[in-house]
Amino acid sequence: MRSASILALALALEMCGCRGILGIEQPIDPIDAGPENDAGDASVVTEDPSLCMTWQPHLFEPCALGEPSSALQLAAGAYIYDTSVGGGTLSGPNGIVMQSSLTLAPSGGPELAVLSVQALAIDAGATLTVTGNKPLLLVSWSTVTVDGAIDASSHLGVIDVDAHIARTVSFGAGANEACGDQAGKNGGDAASTTGGPGAGGSGGGGGGALQGGGGSASTGGAAAVIGGAGGSASIAAVLRGGCGGGLSGTAGDAALAPSVPSTRAEGGAGGGALRIAAFQSISIAGSVSANGAGGAGAPRRSSCGGGGGGSGGDLELEAQVVTVSGSLSANGGGGGGGGNTNEAGSDGADGQVDVVAAPGGAVTSSGCGAAGGAGSAQRELAGASASDASTCGGGGGGGGAGFIFVAANAFTVEPSAKISPPASIGSE
């Protein structure tokens, strides 16, 4: 179903006799559409060349995009947009929905995958996961309505339950690319002395950042083995993903099976990068997120520190009118908890689709490993350092804030809206 804003636009276009220009009379069915539908049934650019010249968004030149694809409406279900090849591939419950060959290479920034459509609607119950190695520029030549979810976040998952080994299993589009100093630093290795549950463990990894420096990390040993907080975000000069948290230090001689001396806890990936630009309006009643992944807790019986949390990513909206009654989030992930030679550390939580901080991994039941630091959220733009020193594994630092930017002539935030971190505002 189309939103009220799309229906209102259709009535206005019919009155002026130009409804077909935007191609919203017969939007494609995403389940039946294939790559052959990329060009769409109507052409904004070729039928009305002046239209693209009246639109002057940031970051890209509309007239250079050529003919957009038909209007796209995603019904309830799970969809993936992968930016790894060309401008990306959209897959749905029944296979490939559509493909794009469009890419842009802005000065000073990474190459972008581009999806250009006549209109976009994400129905309630639909989730569009945006992944791949390039940030995504999503362009609509009329409206964007999100009643479901667009998820450009990174996510942590446990891949070995018995050994409690966790790592990032889903990467937001463009996450962890060309990070340099924004990546969290690795924790120090454990001292090379065999010991029991009270022996010195390794240091926790520092939290990741989007801009500025990633969190520093501590030296392994008998005390102060805590990861540093991820740095805060500043205004992003280019569209780019967030950066990952650091690894913990190695377990050393104290490790017991299934861990080994080289065992580490992994840091969480940063959030992805997504820019949504619409000629007319953007309405977000559901959620759009680019959160960082949590840092892994120490593997079982490793006495490792926890991994650092990933920073939030980059989320940008631009239209004449932007209305948010749902959620926008680019929060940092929590740091992983340190462990000991009996227990695993708890994993840090992924950045939340909310205004609350992602918690760090909890202290072990024996109290020997340090808890991870919380990820950034709301106005706390830096993640937290781990809360305590420990004689076992140190906690990982929390991931820093991502970036939310809104450019609009009219920006309305409804009382029900949740935006974290606070949006930077520009004009369309």
C-alpha positions as CSV (number, residue, x, y, z in Angstrom):
1,M,0.0,0.0,0.0
2,R,1.1,3.5,-0.8
3,S,1.4,6.1,2.0
4,A,-0.9,9.1,2.1
5,S,1.9,11.3,0.8
6,I,2.3,9.2,-2.4
7,L,-1.5,9.2,-2.9
8,A,-1.6,13.0,-2.5
9,L,1.2,13.3,-5.1
10,A,-0.7,11.1,-7.5
11,L,-3.9,13.2,-7.3
12,A,-1.9,16.4,-7.9
13,L,-0.1,14.9,-10.9
14,E,-3.4,13.6,-12.4
15,M,-4.9,17.1,-12.2
16,C,-2.0,18.6,-14.1
17,G,-2.0,15.8,-16.6
18,C,1.5,14.7,-15.8
19,R,0.9,11.7,-13.6
20,G,2.8,9.3,-15.8
21,I,6.0,11.4,-15.7
22,L,6.9,10.0,-12.3
23,G,5.9,6.5,-13.1
24,I,3.7,6.0,-10.0
25,E,0.6,4.8,-11.8
26,Q,1.7,1.2,-12.0
27,P,4.6,0.5,-9.6
28,I,6.4,-2.7,-10.1
29,D,5.8,-5.8,-8.0
30,P,9.2,-6.5,-6.4
31,I,8.6,-10.2,-6.3
32,D,7.9,-10.5,-10.0
33,A,10.4,-7.9,-11.2
34,G,13.8,-8.9,-12.5
35,P,16.9,-7.2,-13.9
36,E,15.1,-6.5,-17.1
37,N,12.9,-3.9,-15.3
38,D,15.8,-1.7,-14.3
39,A,14.9,1.1,-16.8
40,G,11.2,1.3,-15.7
41,D,8.2,2.1,-17.8
42,A,8.5,5.9,-17.7
43,S,11.5,8.2,-17.8
44,V,11.8,11.3,-15.7
45,V,14.9,12.4,-17.4
46,T,14.0,11.7,-21.1
47,E,10.3,12.9,-20.9
48,D,11.0,16.0,-18.8
49,P,14.7,16.9,-19.1
50,S,14.2,20.1,-17.2
51,L,13.1,18.2,-14.0
52,C,16.6,17.0,-13.2
53,M,18.0,20.5,-13.6
54,T,15.6,21.9,-11.0
55,W,16.9,19.4,-8.4
56,Q,20.2,20.4,-6.8
57,P,21.0,18.0,-4.0
58,H,24.2,17.6,-2.2
59,L,26.8,14.9,-3.2
60,F,25.5,14.1,-6.7
61,E,24.3,15.5,-10.0
62,P,20.8,14.2,-10.8
63,C,21.0,14.7,-14.6
64,A,24.1,12.4,-14.6
65,L,22.1,9.4,-13.3
66,G,20.1,8.9,-16.5
67,E,16.8,7.1,-16.6
68,P,15.6,5.8,-13.1
69,S,14.0,2.5,-12.5
70,S,10.3,2.1,-11.9
71,A,8.6,2.9,-8.6
72,L,9.6,0.2,-6.0
73,Q,7.3,-1.0,-3.2
74,L,8.6,-3.7,-0.8
75,A,5.8,-5.7,0.8
76,A,6.3,-7.4,4.2
77,G,9.3,-9.7,4.2
78,A,13.1,-9.7,4.3
79,Y,15.1,-8.0,1.6
80,I,18.9,-7.5,1.1
81,Y,20.6,-4.8,-0.9
82,D,24.2,-5.8,-1.6
83,T,26.5,-3.0,-2.8
84,S,29.5,-5.3,-3.6
85,V,29.0,-5.5,-7.4
86,G,28.3,-2.4,-9.4
87,G,25.5,-0.2,-8.1
88,G,24.1,-3.2,-6.1
89,T,21.7,-6.0,-6.2
90,L,18.3,-6.2,-4.5
91,S,17.2,-9.6,-3.4
92,G,13.9,-10.6,-1.9
93,P,12.1,-13.7,-0.7
94,N,11.9,-15.1,-4.2
95,G,15.3,-14.2,-5.5
96,I,16.7,-11.2,-7.3
97,V,14.3,-8.2,-7.5
98,M,16.5,-5.7,-9.5
99,Q,20.1,-4.7,-10.1
100,S,21.8,-1.3,-10.6
101,S,25.0,-0.6,-12.6
102,L,25.2,3.0,-11.3
103,T,28.2,4.1,-9.2
104,L,29.6,7.5,-8.2
105,A,33.2,8.4,-7.3
106,P,32.9,11.7,-5.3
107,S,36.1,13.6,-4.7
108,G,37.9,12.7,-1.5
109,G,35.5,9.9,-0.6
110,P,34.8,6.2,-1.3
111,E,33.0,5.0,-4.4
112,L,29.3,4.8,-3.9
113,A,26.7,2.3,-5.1
114,V,23.6,4.1,-6.5
115,L,20.0,2.9,-6.7
116,S,17.8,5.4,-8.6
117,V,14.0,4.8,-8.7
118,Q,10.8,6.7,-9.4
119,A,9.5,6.3,-5.9
120,L,10.2,4.0,-2.9
121,A,7.9,2.6,-0.3
122,I,9.0,0.2,2.5
123,D,5.8,-1.3,3.9
124,A,5.3,-2.2,7.6
125,G,6.7,-5.6,8.2
126,A,9.4,-5.2,5.5
127,T,13.1,-5.1,6.4
128,L,15.7,-3.9,3.9
129,T,19.2,-4.9,5.0
130,V,21.9,-2.8,3.3
131,T,25.3,-4.5,3.1
132,G,28.4,-4.7,0.9
133,N,31.7,-2.9,0.7
134,K,30.4,0.4,-0.8
135,P,28.2,3.0,0.8
136,L,24.7,3.3,-0.8
137,L,23.1,6.4,-2.3
138,L,19.4,5.7,-2.6
139,V,17.7,8.2,-5.0
140,S,13.9,8.7,-5.4
141,W,12.5,11.0,-8.1
142,S,9.4,11.6,-6.0
143,T,8.9,10.3,-2.5
144,V,10.4,7.8,0.0
145,T,8.1,6.3,2.6
146,V,9.5,3.9,5.3
147,D,6.9,2.2,7.4
148,G,9.1,-0.9,7.9
149,A,12.8,-0.9,8.4
150,I,16.0,-0.1,6.5
151,D,19.0,-1.6,8.4
152,A,22.5,-0.5,7.4
153,S,23.9,-1.6,10.7
154,S,26.5,-4.2,11.6
155,H,25.7,-7.1,13.8
156,L,27.6,-9.4,16.1
157,G,26.8,-13.1,16.3
158,V,28.1,-16.2,18.1
159,I,29.6,-18.7,15.6
160,D,30.8,-21.3,18.2
161,V,28.5,-21.7,21.2
162,D,30.7,-24.2,23.1
163,A,33.9,-22.1,22.9
164,H,31.9,-18.8,23.0
165,I,33.5,-17.3,19.9
166,A,31.6,-14.3,18.5
167,R,32.3,-12.0,15.5
168,T,30.6,-9.6,13.2
169,V,28.3,-11.7,11.0
170,S,26.6,-8.8,9.1
171,F,28.4,-5.7,7.9
172,G,26.6,-2.5,7.1
173,A,27.3,-1.1,3.6
174,G,30.8,0.5,3.5
175,A,31.6,-0.4,7.1
176,N,35.3,-0.6,8.2
177,E,36.6,0.8,4.9
178,A,39.9,2.9,5.0
179,C,39.6,3.5,8.7
180,G,43.2,4.1,9.7
181,D,43.3,5.9,13.1
182,Q,39.6,5.7,13.5
183,A,39.8,2.0,14.2
184,G,40.0,1.0,17.9
185,K,43.4,-0.1,19.0
186,N,44.1,-3.7,20.0
187,G,44.5,-4.6,23.6
188,G,47.9,-5.6,25.1
189,D,48.8,-9.3,25.2
190,A,48.7,-11.2,28.5
191,A,51.9,-11.6,30.4
192,S,53.7,-14.9,29.6
193,T,53.2,-16.5,32.9
194,T,51.0,-19.5,33.5
195,G,48.3,-18.9,36.1
196,G,44.8,-19.8,37.3
197,P,41.6,-17.7,37.3
198,G,43.3,-14.9,39.1
199,A,46.3,-14.6,36.7
200,G,46.8,-11.4,34.6
201,G,44.7,-11.5,31.5
202,S,45.0,-9.6,28.3
203,G,43.8,-6.0,27.6
204,G,40.5,-5.1,26.1
205,G,40.3,-3.5,22.6
206,G,39.5,0.1,22.2
207,G,36.2,1.3,20.7
208,G,35.9,2.4,17.1
209,A,35.1,5.9,15.8
210,L,33.6,7.5,12.7
211,Q,35.7,10.7,12.8
212,G,38.6,11.5,15.1
213,G,40.7,8.8,16.8
214,G,39.6,5.3,17.8
215,G,39.9,4.3,21.4
216,S,43.3,3.5,22.9
217,A,43.7,0.2,24.6
218,S,45.4,-1.0,27.7
219,T,48.4,-3.2,28.4
220,G,47.8,-6.8,29.4
221,G,48.9,-7.9,32.8
222,A,47.7,-7.9,36.4
223,A,45.8,-4.6,36.4
224,A,44.1,-1.8,34.5
225,V,43.3,-4.0,31.5
226,I,40.5,-1.9,30.1
227,G,39.8,-0.7,26.6
228,G,39.5,3.0,25.8
229,A,36.3,4.6,24.6
230,G,35.7,5.3,20.9
231,G,36.0,8.9,19.8
232,S,33.0,11.1,19.0
233,A,31.8,12.0,15.5
234,S,32.1,15.4,13.8
235,I,30.3,16.5,10.6
236,A,31.1,14.0,7.9
237,A,32.8,15.5,4.9
238,V,32.1,12.4,2.7
239,L,29.7,9.5,2.9
240,R,31.5,6.7,4.6
241,G,30.9,3.9,7.1
242,G,32.0,3.6,10.7
243,C,35.1,1.9,12.0
244,G,35.5,-1.3,14.0
245,G,36.6,-1.8,17.6
246,G,40.1,-3.3,18.4
247,L,40.8,-6.9,19.2
248,S,41.7,-7.9,22.7
249,G,45.2,-8.9,23.5
250,T,46.2,-12.6,23.1
251,A,45.4,-15.0,25.9
252,G,49.0,-16.2,26.5
253,D,50.1,-19.1,28.7
254,A,47.1,-19.0,31.0
255,A,44.7,-20.2,28.2
256,L,43.0,-23.5,28.7
257,A,41.2,-25.7,26.1
258,P,39.3,-24.9,24.0
259,S,41.3,-21.6,24.0
260,V,45.0,-21.5,23.0
261,P,47.7,-18.8,23.7
262,S,46.9,-16.9,20.5
263,T,43.1,-16.7,21.2
264,R,41.6,-13.1,21.1
265,A,38.2,-11.6,21.3
266,E,37.2,-9.7,18.1
267,G,36.1,-6.1,17.9
268,G,32.7,-5.2,16.4
269,A,32.4,-3.6,13.0
270,G,31.3,0.0,12.5
271,G,27.9,0.8,11.1
272,G,27.3,1.3,7.4
273,A,26.8,4.4,5.3
274,L,23.4,5.3,3.6
275,R,22.2,8.5,2.0
276,I,18.5,8.8,1.0
277,A,17.7,11.6,-1.4
278,A,14.2,12.3,-2.7
279,F,13.0,15.0,-5.1
280,Q,9.9,15.7,-3.0
281,S,9.6,14.1,0.5
282,I,10.9,11.5,2.9
283,S,8.6,10.1,5.6
284,I,10.1,7.7,8.3
285,A,7.4,6.1,10.4
286,G,9.4,2.9,10.8
287,S,13.2,2.9,11.4
288,V,16.4,3.6,9.5
289,S,19.6,2.5,11.3
290,A,23.4,2.5,10.8
291,N,24.6,1.2,14.2
292,G,27.9,-0.4,15.1
293,A,28.2,-4.0,16.2
294,G,29.1,-5.0,19.7
295,G,32.5,-6.3,20.6
296,A,32.9,-10.0,21.3
297,G,33.3,-11.2,24.9
298,A,36.4,-13.2,25.8
299,P,36.2,-16.8,24.5
300,R,35.7,-19.5,27.1
301,R,38.7,-20.2,29.4
302,S,40.9,-17.7,27.6
303,S,41.3,-15.0,30.3
304,C,41.2,-12.6,27.4
305,G,40.0,-9.1,27.4
306,G,36.8,-8.2,25.4
307,G,36.8,-6.7,21.9
308,G,36.0,-3.0,21.4
309,G,32.6,-2.0,20.1
310,G,32.2,-0.6,16.5
311,S,31.3,3.0,16.0
312,G,28.0,4.1,14.5
313,G,27.9,4.8,10.8
314,D,26.7,7.6,8.5
315,L,23.0,8.2,7.9
316,E,21.9,11.1,5.7
317,L,18.4,12.2,4.5
318,E,17.7,14.9,1.9
319,A,14.4,16.2,0.5
320,Q,12.3,19.3,0.3
321,V,10.2,17.8,3.2
322,V,11.5,15.3,5.8
323,T,9.1,13.9,8.5
324,V,10.3,11.5,11.2
325,S,7.8,9.9,13.5
326,G,9.8,6.6,13.9
327,S,13.6,6.0,14.6
328,L,16.9,7.2,13.1
329,S,20.0,5.7,14.8
330,A,23.7,5.6,14.2
331,N,24.8,4.4,17.7
332,G,28.0,2.7,18.8
333,G,28.2,-0.9,19.9
334,G,29.0,-2.0,23.4
335,G,32.5,-3.4,24.3
336,G,32.9,-7.1,25.1
337,G,33.4,-8.3,28.6
338,G,36.7,-9.8,29.8
339,G,36.9,-13.4,30.9
340,N,39.0,-15.8,33.0
341,T,40.3,-19.3,32.7
342,N,36.9,-20.7,33.8
343,E,34.4,-18.5,32.1
344,A,33.8,-16.6,28.9
345,G,33.2,-12.9,28.8
346,S,29.7,-11.6,27.8
347,D,29.3,-10.0,24.4
348,G,28.7,-6.3,24.0
349,A,25.3,-5.4,22.5
350,D,24.9,-4.0,19.0
351,G,24.1,-0.4,18.8
352,Q,20.4,0.1,19.6
353,V,17.6,1.3,17.3
354,D,16.7,3.7,20.1
355,V,18.1,6.5,22.2
356,V,19.6,4.3,24.8
357,A,23.2,3.1,25.0
358,A,24.2,-0.4,23.9
359,P,25.4,-2.1,27.1
360,G,28.9,-3.6,27.4
361,G,29.4,-7.2,28.1
362,A,28.7,-8.0,31.8
363,V,31.2,-9.0,34.5
364,T,31.7,-12.8,34.8
365,S,29.9,-14.6,37.6
366,S,33.1,-14.9,39.5
367,G,33.7,-11.2,39.2
368,C,37.1,-11.7,37.8
369,G,36.7,-10.3,34.2
370,A,36.0,-6.6,33.7
371,A,32.8,-5.4,32.1
372,G,32.8,-3.8,28.6
373,G,32.1,-0.1,28.1
374,A,28.7,1.1,26.8
375,G,28.4,2.3,23.2
376,S,27.5,5.9,22.5
377,A,23.9,7.0,22.2
378,Q,21.9,10.2,22.2
379,R,24.2,13.1,23.2
380,E,27.0,10.9,24.6
381,L,29.0,11.0,21.4
382,A,32.0,8.9,22.7
383,G,31.6,5.4,23.8
384,A,32.5,4.5,27.4
385,S,35.7,3.0,28.7
386,A,35.4,-0.3,30.5
387,S,34.2,0.2,34.0
388,D,36.8,-1.5,36.1
389,A,40.3,-2.7,36.2
390,S,40.7,-6.5,36.7
391,T,43.3,-9.1,37.3
392,C,41.7,-11.2,34.6
393,G,40.6,-10.1,31.1
394,G,39.8,-6.4,30.6
395,G,36.6,-5.1,29.1
396,G,36.5,-3.6,25.6
397,G,35.7,0.0,25.1
398,G,32.4,1.2,23.7
399,G,32.0,2.4,20.1
400,G,31.7,6.1,19.4
401,A,28.8,7.9,17.8
402,G,28.0,7.8,14.1
403,F,26.5,10.7,12.2
404,I,23.0,11.7,11.2
405,F,22.5,14.5,8.7
406,V,19.1,15.9,7.5
407,A,18.9,18.5,4.7
408,A,15.4,19.8,4.1
409,N,13.4,23.0,3.6
410,A,10.9,21.6,6.2
411,F,12.0,19.1,8.8
412,T,9.3,17.8,11.2
413,V,10.1,15.6,14.2
414,E,7.0,14.1,15.7
415,P,6.8,13.5,19.5
416,S,7.1,9.8,19.0
417,A,10.4,10.1,17.1
418,K,13.7,8.7,18.4
419,I,16.9,10.2,16.8
420,S,20.3,9.2,18.2
421,P,22.8,10.8,18.0
422,P,21.1,14.2,17.4
423,A,20.8,15.1,13.7
424,S,22.8,17.9,12.1
425,I,20.5,20.0,10.1
426,G,21.1,21.7,6.7
427,S,18.9,23.1,4.0
428,E,17.8,21.2,0.8
